[in-house]
Amino acid sequence: MLKAKKSWREKLEDDQGLPKVVEITGKMSTRWGTGTCAIPAPREVNEIMRMVPKGKLITINQIREIVAGRHGATIG
């Protein structure tokens, strides 16, 4: 039996246990160093992007900074 594909709205609303903060270990530490990493829920990223005024730009690094700040993590 085939599973029906989820709509964009369904994917956005499926938090899958997120947000969460994890310790940076293993291969991640090679790139990001030490500390903690905040992994946001899809709707949290959507909320951040909706705060950007029309005609303005936000970078992925700015989104990462906002996520990290909200969760008290080293990076987002």
N, CA, C and O atoms as a Maestro MAE file, in Angstrom:
{
 s_m_m2io_version
 :::
 2.0.0
}

f_m_ct {
 s_m_title
 :::
 protein
 m_atom[304] {
  # First column is atom index #
  i_m_mmod_type
  r_m_x_coord
  r_m_y_coord
  r_m_z_coord
  i_m_residue_number
  s_m_chain_name
  s_m_pdb_residue_name
  s_m_pdb_atom_name
  i_m_atomic_number
  :::
  1 25 0.843 -1.181 0.000 1 A "MET " " N  " 7
  2 3 0.000 0.000 0.000 1 A "MET " " CA " 6
  3 2 0.892 1.250 0.000 1 A "MET " " C  " 6
  4 15 1.826 1.350 0.795 1 A "MET " " O  " 8
  5 25 0.607 2.171 -0.869 2 A "LEU " " N  " 7
  6 3 1.378 3.398 -0.973 2 A "LEU " " CA " 6
  7 2 0.935 4.423 0.059 2 A "LEU " " C  " 6
  8 15 -0.252 4.573 0.348 2 A "LEU " " O  " 8
  9 25 1.931 5.128 0.610 3 A "LYS " " N  " 7
  10 3 1.619 6.209 1.541 3 A "LYS " " CA " 6
  11 2 1.374 7.482 0.747 3 A "LYS " " C  " 6
  12 15 2.083 7.761 -0.220 3 A "LYS " " O  " 8
  13 25 0.395 8.234 1.143 4 A "ALA " " N  " 7
  14 3 0.126 9.517 0.493 4 A "ALA " " CA " 6
  15 2 1.229 10.498 0.874 4 A "ALA " " C  " 6
  16 15 1.664 10.532 2.026 4 A "ALA " " O  " 8
  17 25 1.673 11.281 -0.074 5 A "LYS " " N  " 7
  18 3 2.703 12.277 0.203 5 A "LYS " " CA " 6
  19 2 2.121 13.367 1.090 5 A "LYS " " C  " 6
  20 15 0.958 13.750 0.960 5 A "LYS " " O  " 8
  21 25 2.961 13.855 1.992 6 A "LYS " " N  " 7
  22 3 2.535 14.940 2.860 6 A "LYS " " CA " 6
  23 2 2.551 16.252 2.091 6 A "LYS " " C  " 6
  24 15 3.407 16.480 1.236 6 A "LYS " " O  " 8
  25 25 1.600 17.098 2.408 7 A "SER " " N  " 7
  26 3 1.569 18.431 1.809 7 A "SER " " CA " 6
  27 2 2.623 19.299 2.499 7 A "SER " " C  " 6
  28 15 3.140 18.935 3.555 7 A "SER " " O  " 8
  29 25 2.933 20.435 1.903 8 A "TRP " " N  " 7
  30 3 3.870 21.385 2.489 8 A "TRP " " CA " 6
  31 2 3.396 21.795 3.880 8 A "TRP " " C  " 6
  32 15 4.203 21.872 4.806 8 A "TRP " " O  " 8
  33 25 2.107 22.058 4.038 9 A "ARG " " N  " 7
  34 3 1.547 22.464 5.331 9 A "ARG " " CA " 6
  35 2 1.721 21.351 6.369 9 A "ARG " " C  " 6
  36 15 2.065 21.627 7.519 9 A "ARG " " O  " 8
  37 25 1.484 20.095 5.970 10 A "GLU " " N  " 7
  38 3 1.649 18.969 6.898 10 A "GLU " " CA " 6
  39 2 3.110 18.824 7.333 10 A "GLU " " C  " 6
  40 15 3.385 18.567 8.505 10 A "GLU " " O  " 8
  41 25 4.040 18.985 6.401 11 A "LYS " " N  " 7
  42 3 5.457 18.915 6.736 11 A "LYS " " CA " 6
  43 2 5.850 20.045 7.678 11 A "LYS " " C  " 6
  44 15 6.623 19.834 8.613 11 A "LYS " " O  " 8
  45 25 5.326 21.233 7.439 12 A "LEU " " N  " 7
  46 3 5.627 22.392 8.263 12 A "LEU " " CA " 6
  47 2 5.137 22.193 9.698 12 A "LEU " " C  " 6
  48 15 5.802 22.612 10.645 12 A "LEU " " O  " 8
  49 25 3.996 21.566 9.857 13 A "GLU " " N  " 7
  50 3 3.394 21.400 11.182 13 A "GLU " " CA " 6
  51 2 3.892 20.174 11.925 13 A "GLU " " C  " 6
  52 15 3.561 20.000 13.098 13 A "GLU " " O  " 8
  53 25 4.681 19.312 11.278 14 A "ASP " " N  " 7
  54 3 5.201 18.104 11.911 14 A "ASP " " CA " 6
  55 2 6.528 18.428 12.598 14 A "ASP " " C  " 6
  56 15 7.568 18.492 11.943 14 A "ASP " " O  " 8
  57 25 6.494 18.629 13.904 15 A "ASP " " N  " 7
  58 3 7.687 19.046 14.646 15 A "ASP " " CA " 6
  59 2 8.717 17.925 14.829 15 A "ASP " " C  " 6
  60 15 9.894 18.219 15.038 15 A "ASP " " O  " 8
  61 25 8.321 16.678 14.759 16 A "GLN " " N  " 7
  62 3 9.222 15.526 14.885 16 A "GLN " " CA " 6
  63 2 10.155 15.635 16.093 16 A "GLN " " C  " 6
  64 15 11.346 15.341 15.987 16 A "GLN " " O  " 8
  65 25 9.620 16.054 17.227 17 A "GLY " " N  " 7
  66 3 10.422 16.155 18.445 17 A "GLY " " CA " 6
  67 2 11.362 17.347 18.478 17 A "GLY " " C  " 6
  68 15 12.270 17.396 19.308 17 A "GLY " " O  " 8
  69 25 11.160 18.291 17.603 18 A "LEU " " N  " 7
  70 3 12.005 19.477 17.548 18 A "LEU " " CA " 6
  71 2 11.270 20.658 18.141 18 A "LEU " " C  " 6
  72 15 10.040 20.613 18.163 18 A "LEU " " O  " 8
  73 25 11.892 21.687 18.613 19 A "PRO " " N  " 7
  74 3 13.322 21.934 18.608 19 A "PRO " " CA " 6
  75 2 14.029 21.145 19.701 19 A "PRO " " C  " 6
  76 15 13.417 20.722 20.682 19 A "PRO " " O  " 8
  77 25 15.327 20.959 19.510 20 A "LYS " " N  " 7
  78 3 16.146 20.337 20.539 20 A "LYS " " CA " 6
  79 2 17.555 20.888 20.448 20 A "LYS " " C  " 6
  80 15 17.974 21.409 19.414 20 A "LYS " " O  " 8
  81 25 18.276 20.763 21.553 21 A "VAL " " N  " 7
  82 3 19.663 21.215 21.616 21 A "VAL " " CA " 6
  83 2 20.518 19.979 21.865 21 A "VAL " " C  " 6
  84 15 20.268 19.213 22.796 21 A "VAL " " O  " 8
  85 25 21.534 19.796 21.019 22 A "VAL " " N  " 7
  86 3 22.412 18.631 21.140 22 A "VAL " " CA " 6
  87 2 23.852 19.082 21.309 22 A "VAL " " C  " 6
  88 15 24.236 20.168 20.875 22 A "VAL " " O  " 8
  89 25 24.642 18.228 21.949 23 A "GLU " " N  " 7
  90 3 26.067 18.482 22.123 23 A "GLU " " CA " 6
  91 2 26.774 18.278 20.781 23 A "GLU " " C  " 6
  92 15 26.453 17.343 20.048 23 A "GLU " " O  " 8
  93 25 27.722 19.138 20.461 24 A "ILE " " N  " 7
  94 3 28.495 18.999 19.232 24 A "ILE " " CA " 6
  95 2 29.570 17.943 19.481 24 A "ILE " " C  " 6
  96 15 30.428 18.106 20.348 24 A "ILE " " O  " 8
  97 25 29.509 16.850 18.702 25 A "THR " " N  " 7
  98 3 30.468 15.754 18.861 25 A "THR " " CA " 6
  99 2 30.871 15.207 17.503 25 A "THR " " C  " 6
  100 15 30.292 15.568 16.478 25 A "THR " " O  " 8
  101 25 31.867 14.333 17.505 26 A "GLY " " N  " 7
  102 3 32.274 13.607 16.301 26 A "GLY " " CA " 6
  103 2 32.615 14.509 15.131 26 A "GLY " " C  " 6
  104 15 33.334 15.498 15.275 26 A "GLY " " O  " 8
  105 25 32.080 14.148 13.954 27 A "LYS " " N  " 7
  106 3 32.371 14.887 12.722 27 A "LYS " " CA " 6
  107 2 31.890 16.336 12.796 27 A "LYS " " C  " 6
  108 15 32.477 17.225 12.180 27 A "LYS " " O  " 8
  109 25 30.804 16.565 13.561 28 A "MET " " N  " 7
  110 3 30.313 17.943 13.696 28 A "MET " " CA " 6
  111 2 31.374 18.840 14.320 28 A "MET " " C  " 6
  112 15 31.498 20.005 13.943 28 A "MET " " O  " 8
  113 25 32.143 18.310 15.272 29 A "SER " " N  " 7
  114 3 33.130 19.142 15.975 29 A "SER " " CA " 6
  115 2 34.265 19.579 15.055 29 A "SER " " C  " 6
  116 15 34.889 20.613 15.293 29 A "SER " " O  " 8
  117 25 34.541 18.803 14.005 30 A "THR " " N  " 7
  118 3 35.572 19.194 13.046 30 A "THR " " CA " 6
  119 2 35.189 20.498 12.360 30 A "THR " " C  " 6
  120 15 36.036 21.363 12.135 30 A "THR " " O  " 8
  121 25 33.912 20.635 12.031 31 A "ARG " " N  " 7
  122 3 33.448 21.829 11.328 31 A "ARG " " CA " 6
  123 2 33.038 22.952 12.272 31 A "ARG " " C  " 6
  124 15 33.333 24.119 12.012 31 A "ARG " " O  " 8
  125 25 32.360 22.611 13.369 32 A "TRP " " N  " 7
  126 3 31.741 23.629 14.213 32 A "TRP " " CA " 6
  127 2 32.444 23.868 15.546 32 A "TRP " " C  " 6
  128 15 32.095 24.818 16.246 32 A "TRP " " O  " 8
  129 25 33.416 23.047 15.923 33 A "GLY " " N  " 7
  130 3 34.105 23.232 17.195 33 A "GLY " " CA " 6
  131 2 33.358 22.557 18.335 33 A "GLY " " C  " 6
  132 15 32.766 21.493 18.156 33 A "GLY " " O  " 8
  133 25 33.388 23.181 19.511 34 A "THR " " N  " 7
  134 3 32.738 22.592 20.685 34 A "THR " " CA " 6
  135 2 31.527 23.424 21.088 34 A "THR " " C  " 6
  136 15 31.356 24.562 20.650 34 A "THR " " O  " 8
  137 25 30.707 22.837 21.916 35 A "GLY " " N  " 7
  138 3 29.523 23.535 22.423 35 A "GLY " " CA " 6
  139 2 28.256 22.769 22.123 35 A "GLY " " C  " 6
  140 15 28.248 21.538 22.122 35 A "GLY " " O  " 8
  141 25 27.171 23.508 21.867 36 A "THR " " N  " 7
  142 3 25.876 22.896 21.605 36 A "THR " " CA " 6
  143 2 25.285 23.446 20.303 36 A "THR " " C  " 6
  144 15 25.614 24.548 19.862 36 A "THR " " O  " 8
  145 25 24.408 22.645 19.710 37 A "CYS " " N  " 7
  146 3 23.765 23.011 18.458 37 A "CYS " " CA " 6
  147 2 22.254 22.939 18.637 37 A "CYS " " C  " 6
  148 15 21.723 21.914 19.066 37 A "CYS " " O  " 8
  149 25 21.570 24.017 18.312 38 A "ALA " " N  " 7
  150 3 20.103 24.041 18.383 38 A "ALA " " CA " 6
  151 2 19.547 23.619 17.026 38 A "ALA " " C  " 6
  152 15 19.917 24.169 15.988 38 A "ALA " " O  " 8
  153 25 18.651 22.631 17.053 39 A "ILE " " N  " 7
  154 3 17.999 22.160 15.833 39 A "ILE " " CA " 6
  155 2 16.541 22.611 15.921 39 A "ILE " " C  " 6
  156 15 15.786 22.102 16.748 39 A "ILE " " O  " 8
  157 25 16.141 23.564 15.074 40 A "PRO " " N  " 7
  158 3 14.796 24.138 15.180 40 A "PRO " " CA " 6
  159 2 13.724 23.272 14.527 40 A "PRO " " C  " 6
  160 15 14.013 22.440 13.666 40 A "PRO " " O  " 8
  161 25 12.499 23.484 14.949 41 A "ALA " " N  " 7
  162 3 11.348 22.878 14.285 41 A "ALA " " CA " 6
  163 2 11.079 23.664 13.001 41 A "ALA " " C  " 6
  164 15 11.369 24.859 12.943 41 A "ALA " " O  " 8
  165 25 10.533 23.017 11.978 42 A "PRO " " N  " 7
  166 3 10.254 23.721 10.720 42 A "PRO " " CA " 6
  167 2 9.417 24.984 10.909 42 A "PRO " " C  " 6
  168 15 9.679 26.000 10.264 42 A "PRO " " O  " 8
  169 25 8.413 24.931 11.786 43 A "ARG " " N  " 7
  170 3 7.564 26.118 11.951 43 A "ARG " " CA " 6
  171 2 8.312 27.268 12.628 43 A "ARG " " C  " 6
  172 15 7.942 28.429 12.454 43 A "ARG " " O  " 8
  173 25 9.369 26.955 13.403 44 A "GLU " " N  " 7
  174 3 10.168 28.019 14.016 44 A "GLU " " CA " 6
  175 2 10.963 28.771 12.942 44 A "GLU " " C  " 6
  176 15 11.045 29.998 12.981 44 A "GLU " " O  " 8
  177 25 11.541 28.048 11.995 45 A "VAL " " N  " 7
  178 3 12.266 28.682 10.893 45 A "VAL " " CA " 6
  179 2 11.290 29.498 10.048 45 A "VAL " " C  " 6
  180 15 11.613 30.607 9.623 45 A "VAL " " O  " 8
  181 25 10.111 28.958 9.808 46 A "ASN " " N  " 7
  182 3 9.089 29.678 9.042 46 A "ASN " " CA " 6
  183 2 8.717 30.987 9.747 46 A "ASN " " C  " 6
  184 15 8.562 32.023 9.100 46 A "ASN " " O  " 8
  185 25 8.578 30.934 11.062 47 A "GLU " " N  " 7
  186 3 8.247 32.133 11.845 47 A "GLU " " CA " 6
  187 2 9.343 33.198 11.701 47 A "GLU " " C  " 6
  188 15 9.045 34.381 11.539 47 A "GLU " " O  " 8
  189 25 10.606 32.771 11.760 48 A "ILE " " N  " 7
  190 3 11.724 33.701 11.618 48 A "ILE " " CA " 6
  191 2 11.694 34.348 10.234 48 A "ILE " " C  " 6
  192 15 11.867 35.560 10.106 48 A "ILE " " O  " 8
  193 25 11.477 33.542 9.208 49 A "MET " " N  " 7
  194 3 11.462 34.083 7.845 49 A "MET " " CA " 6
  195 2 10.286 35.030 7.633 49 A "MET " " C  " 6
  196 15 10.405 35.984 6.864 49 A "MET " " O  " 8
  197 25 9.158 34.794 8.293 50 A "ARG " " N  " 7
  198 3 7.997 35.672 8.159 50 A "ARG " " CA " 6
  199 2 8.208 37.029 8.828 50 A "ARG " " C  " 6
  200 15 7.500 37.989 8.523 50 A "ARG " " O  " 8
  201 25 9.183 37.113 9.742 51 A "MET " " N  " 7
  202 3 9.480 38.385 10.414 51 A "MET " " CA " 6
  203 2 10.253 39.337 9.498 51 A "MET " " C  " 6
  204 15 10.323 40.535 9.771 51 A "MET " " O  " 8
  205 25 10.823 38.820 8.432 52 A "VAL " " N  " 7
  206 3 11.620 39.641 7.514 52 A "VAL " " CA " 6
  207 2 10.666 40.514 6.692 52 A "VAL " " C  " 6
  208 15 9.752 40.001 6.046 52 A "VAL " " O  " 8
  209 25 10.881 41.826 6.718 53 A "PRO " " N  " 7
  210 3 10.004 42.715 5.953 53 A "PRO " " CA " 6
  211 2 10.056 42.409 4.450 53 A "PRO " " C  " 6
  212 15 11.086 41.990 3.923 53 A "PRO " " O  " 8
  213 25 8.950 42.624 3.793 54 A "LYS " " N  " 7
  214 3 8.873 42.400 2.348 54 A "LYS " " CA " 6
  215 2 9.941 43.233 1.641 54 A "LYS " " C  " 6
  216 15 10.114 44.416 1.935 54 A "LYS " " O  " 8
  217 25 10.650 42.606 0.713 55 A "GLY " " N  " 7
  218 3 11.699 43.291 -0.025 55 A "GLY " " CA " 6
  219 2 13.060 43.244 0.649 55 A "GLY " " C  " 6
  220 15 14.049 43.702 0.075 55 A "GLY " " O  " 8
  221 25 13.127 42.689 1.879 56 A "LYS " " N  " 7
  222 3 14.395 42.583 2.604 56 A "LYS " " CA " 6
  223 2 14.897 41.149 2.527 56 A "LYS " " C  " 6
  224 15 14.188 40.260 2.055 56 A "LYS " " O  " 8
  225 25 16.126 40.928 2.994 57 A "LEU " " N  " 7
  226 3 16.797 39.645 2.883 57 A "LEU " " CA " 6
  227 2 17.280 39.192 4.253 57 A "LEU " " C  " 6
  228 15 17.691 40.016 5.069 57 A "LEU " " O  " 8
  229 25 17.234 37.887 4.510 58 A "ILE " " N  " 7
  230 3 17.854 37.304 5.687 58 A "ILE " " CA " 6
  231 2 18.697 36.132 5.209 58 A "ILE " " C  " 6
  232 15 18.267 35.358 4.354 58 A "ILE " " O  " 8
  233 25 19.896 36.004 5.760 59 A "THR " " N  " 7
  234 3 20.786 34.923 5.341 59 A "THR " " CA " 6
  235 2 20.614 33.723 6.264 59 A "THR " " C  " 6
  236 15 20.065 33.838 7.360 59 A "THR " " O  " 8
  237 25 21.095 32.568 5.802 60 A "ILE " " N  " 7
  238 3 21.034 31.362 6.627 60 A "ILE " " CA " 6
  239 2 21.842 31.557 7.907 60 A "ILE " " C  " 6
  240 15 21.467 31.039 8.958 60 A "ILE " " O  " 8
  241 25 22.940 32.295 7.828 61 A "ASN " " N  " 7
  242 3 23.738 32.536 9.032 61 A "ASN " " CA " 6
  243 2 22.986 33.396 10.042 61 A "ASN " " C  " 6
  244 15 23.119 33.190 11.248 61 A "ASN " " O  " 8
  245 25 22.199 34.356 9.565 62 A "GLN " " N  " 7
  246 3 21.380 35.163 10.477 62 A "GLN " " CA " 6
  247 2 20.297 34.296 11.120 62 A "GLN " " C  " 6
  248 15 20.004 34.447 12.306 62 A "GLN " " O  " 8
  249 25 19.711 33.401 10.352 63 A "ILE " " N  " 7
  250 3 18.704 32.487 10.906 63 A "ILE " " CA " 6
  251 2 19.354 31.603 11.963 63 A "ILE " " C  " 6
  252 15 18.775 31.379 13.026 63 A "ILE " " O  " 8
  253 25 20.553 31.100 11.679 64 A "ARG " " N  " 7
  254 3 21.267 30.261 12.654 64 A "ARG " " CA " 6
  255 2 21.524 31.021 13.953 64 A "ARG " " C  " 6
  256 15 21.350 30.467 15.038 64 A "ARG " " O  " 8
  257 25 21.934 32.283 13.850 65 A "GLU " " N  " 7
  258 3 22.195 33.093 15.044 65 A "GLU " " CA " 6
  259 2 20.928 33.267 15.878 65 A "GLU " " C  " 6
  260 15 20.976 33.162 17.103 65 A "GLU " " O  " 8
  261 25 19.813 33.526 15.233 66 A "ILE " " N  " 7
  262 3 18.540 33.716 15.934 66 A "ILE " " CA " 6
  263 2 18.135 32.432 16.640 66 A "ILE " " C  " 6
  264 15 17.732 32.463 17.802 66 A "ILE " " O  " 8
  265 25 18.240 31.293 15.942 67 A "VAL " " N  " 7
  266 3 17.879 29.993 16.528 67 A "VAL " " CA " 6
  267 2 18.773 29.686 17.729 67 A "VAL " " C  " 6
  268 15 18.284 29.283 18.785 67 A "VAL " " O  " 8
  269 25 20.070 29.876 17.568 68 A "ALA " " N  " 7
  270 3 21.003 29.607 18.675 68 A "ALA " " CA " 6
  271 2 20.678 30.487 19.877 68 A "ALA " " C  " 6
  272 15 20.667 30.011 21.012 68 A "ALA " " O  " 8
  273 25 20.415 31.765 19.634 69 A "GLY " " N  " 7
  274 3 20.078 32.681 20.717 69 A "GLY " " CA " 6
  275 2 18.815 32.292 21.461 69 A "GLY " " C  " 6
  276 15 18.759 32.371 22.689 69 A "GLY " " O  " 8
  277 25 17.808 31.875 20.722 70 A "ARG " " N  " 7
  278 3 16.519 31.487 21.345 70 A "ARG " " CA " 6
  279 2 16.678 30.282 22.268 70 A "ARG " " C  " 6
  280 15 15.958 30.155 23.259 70 A "ARG " " O  " 8
  281 25 17.622 29.399 21.943 71 A "HIS " " N  " 7
  282 3 17.750 28.151 22.684 71 A "HIS " " CA " 6
  283 2 19.007 28.091 23.551 71 A "HIS " " C  " 6
  284 15 19.306 27.057 24.150 71 A "HIS " " O  " 8
  285 25 19.736 29.198 23.616 72 A "GLY " " N  " 7
  286 3 20.933 29.248 24.457 72 A "GLY " " CA " 6
  287 2 22.021 28.291 23.992 72 A "GLY " " C  " 6
  288 15 22.760 27.742 24.809 72 A "GLY " " O  " 8
  289 25 22.121 28.090 22.679 73 A "ALA " " N  " 7
  290 3 23.109 27.173 22.116 73 A "ALA " " CA " 6
  291 2 24.258 27.944 21.489 73 A "ALA " " C  " 6
  292 15 24.151 29.145 21.240 73 A "ALA " " O  " 8
  293 25 25.352 27.248 21.238 74 A "THR " " N  " 7
  294 3 26.519 27.849 20.613 74 A "THR " " CA " 6
  295 2 26.219 28.204 19.152 74 A "THR " " C  " 6
  296 15 26.550 29.294 18.687 74 A "THR " " O  " 8
  297 25 25.584 27.261 18.435 75 A "ILE " " N  " 7
  298 3 25.219 27.468 17.040 75 A "ILE " " CA " 6
  299 2 23.819 26.961 16.785 75 A "ILE " " C  " 6
  300 15 23.251 26.233 17.599 75 A "ILE " " O  " 8
  301 25 23.271 27.345 15.663 76 A "GLY " " N  " 7
  302 3 21.937 26.874 15.278 76 A "GLY " " CA " 6
  303 2 21.979 26.231 13.921 76 A "GLY " " C  " 6
  304 15 20.952 25.772 13.423 76 A "GLY " " O  " 8
  :::
 }
 m_bond[303] {
  # First column is bond index #
  i_m_from
  i_m_to
  i_m_order
  :::
  1 1 2 1
  2 2 3 1
  3 3 4 2
  4 3 5 1
  5 5 6 1
  6 6 7 1
  7 7 8 2
  8 7 9 1
  9 9 10 1
  10 10 11 1
  11 11 12 2
  12 11 13 1
  13 13 14 1
  14 14 15 1
  15 15 16 2
  16 15 17 1
  17 17 18 1
  18 18 19 1
  19 19 20 2
  20 19 21 1
  21 21 22 1
  22 22 23 1
  23 23 24 2
  24 23 25 1
  25 25 26 1
  26 26 27 1
  27 27 28 2
  28 27 29 1
  29 29 30 1
  30 30 31 1
  31 31 32 2
  32 31 33 1
  33 33 34 1
  34 34 35 1
  35 35 36 2
  36 35 37 1
  37 37 38 1
  38 38 39 1
  39 39 40 2
  40 39 41 1
  41 41 42 1
  42 42 43 1
  43 43 44 2
  44 43 45 1
  45 45 46 1
  46 46 47 1
  47 47 48 2
  48 47 49 1
  49 49 50 1
  50 50 51 1
  51 51 52 2
  52 51 53 1
  53 53 54 1
  54 54 55 1
  55 55 56 2
  56 55 57 1
  57 57 58 1
  58 58 59 1
  59 59 60 2
  60 59 61 1
  61 61 62 1
  62 62 63 1
  63 63 64 2
  64 63 65 1
  65 65 66 1
  66 66 67 1
  67 67 68 2
  68 67 69 1
  69 69 70 1
  70 70 71 1
  71 71 72 2
  72 71 73 1
  73 73 74 1
  74 74 75 1
  75 75 76 2
  76 75 77 1
  77 77 78 1
  78 78 79 1
  79 79 80 2
  80 79 81 1
  81 81 82 1
  82 82 83 1
  83 83 84 2
  84 83 85 1
  85 85 86 1
  86 86 87 1
  87 87 88 2
  88 87 89 1
  89 89 90 1
  90 90 91 1
  91 91 92 2
  92 91 93 1
  93 93 94 1
  94 94 95 1
  95 95 96 2
  96 95 97 1
  97 97 98 1
  98 98 99 1
  99 99 100 2
  100 99 101 1
  101 101 102 1
  102 102 103 1
  103 103 104 2
  104 103 105 1
  105 105 106 1
  106 106 107 1
  107 107 108 2
  108 107 109 1
  109 109 110 1
  110 110 111 1
  111 111 112 2
  112 111 113 1
  113 113 114 1
  114 114 115 1
  115 115 116 2
  116 115 117 1
  117 117 118 1
  118 118 119 1
  119 119 120 2
  120 119 121 1
  121 121 122 1
  122 122 123 1
  123 123 124 2
  124 123 125 1
  125 125 126 1
  126 126 127 1
  127 127 128 2
  128 127 129 1
  129 129 130 1
  130 130 131 1
  131 131 132 2
  132 131 133 1
  133 133 134 1
  134 134 135 1
  135 135 136 2
  136 135 137 1
  137 137 138 1
  138 138 139 1
  139 139 140 2
  140 139 141 1
  141 141 142 1
  142 142 143 1
  143 143 144 2
  144 143 145 1
  145 145 146 1
  146 146 147 1
  147 147 148 2
  148 147 149 1
  149 149 150 1
  150 150 151 1
  151 151 152 2
  152 151 153 1
  153 153 154 1
  154 154 155 1
  155 155 156 2
  156 155 157 1
  157 157 158 1
  158 158 159 1
  159 159 160 2
  160 159 161 1
  161 161 162 1
  162 162 163 1
  163 163 164 2
  164 163 165 1
  165 165 166 1
  166 166 167 1
  167 167 168 2
  168 167 169 1
  169 169 170 1
  170 170 171 1
  171 171 172 2
  172 171 173 1
  173 173 174 1
  174 174 175 1
  175 175 176 2
  176 175 177 1
  177 177 178 1
  178 178 179 1
  179 179 180 2
  180 179 181 1
  181 181 182 1
  182 182 183 1
  183 183 184 2
  184 183 185 1
  185 185 186 1
  186 186 187 1
  187 187 188 2
  188 187 189 1
  189 189 190 1
  190 190 191 1
  191 191 192 2
  192 191 193 1
  193 193 194 1
  194 194 195 1
  195 195 196 2
  196 195 197 1
  197 197 198 1
  198 198 199 1
  199 199 200 2
  200 199 201 1
  201 201 202 1
  202 202 203 1
  203 203 204 2
  204 203 205 1
  205 205 206 1
  206 206 207 1
  207 207 208 2
  208 207 209 1
  209 209 210 1
  210 210 211 1
  211 211 212 2
  212 211 213 1
  213 213 214 1
  214 214 215 1
  215 215 216 2
  216 215 217 1
  217 217 218 1
  218 218 219 1
  219 219 220 2
  220 219 221 1
  221 221 222 1
  222 222 223 1
  223 223 224 2
  224 223 225 1
  225 225 226 1
  226 226 227 1
  227 227 228 2
  228 227 229 1
  229 229 230 1
  230 230 231 1
  231 231 232 2
  232 231 233 1
  233 233 234 1
  234 234 235 1
  235 235 236 2
  236 235 237 1
  237 237 238 1
  238 238 239 1
  239 239 240 2
  240 239 241 1
  241 241 242 1
  242 242 243 1
  243 243 244 2
  244 243 245 1
  245 245 246 1
  246 246 247 1
  247 247 248 2
  248 247 249 1
  249 249 250 1
  250 250 251 1
  251 251 252 2
  252 251 253 1
  253 253 254 1
  254 254 255 1
  255 255 256 2
  256 255 257 1
  257 257 258 1
  258 258 259 1
  259 259 260 2
  260 259 261 1
  261 261 262 1
  262 262 263 1
  263 263 264 2
  264 263 265 1
  265 265 266 1
  266 266 267 1
  267 267 268 2
  268 267 269 1
  269 269 270 1
  270 270 271 1
  271 271 272 2
  272 271 273 1
  273 273 274 1
  274 274 275 1
  275 275 276 2
  276 275 277 1
  277 277 278 1
  278 278 279 1
  279 279 280 2
  280 279 281 1
  281 281 282 1
  282 282 283 1
  283 283 284 2
  284 283 285 1
  285 285 286 1
  286 286 287 1
  287 287 288 2
  288 287 289 1
  289 289 290 1
  290 290 291 1
  291 291 292 2
  292 291 293 1
  293 293 294 1
  294 294 295 1
  295 295 296 2
  296 295 297 1
  297 297 298 1
  298 298 299 1
  299 299 300 2
  300 299 301 1
  301 301 302 1
  302 302 303 1
  303 303 304 2
  :::
 }
}
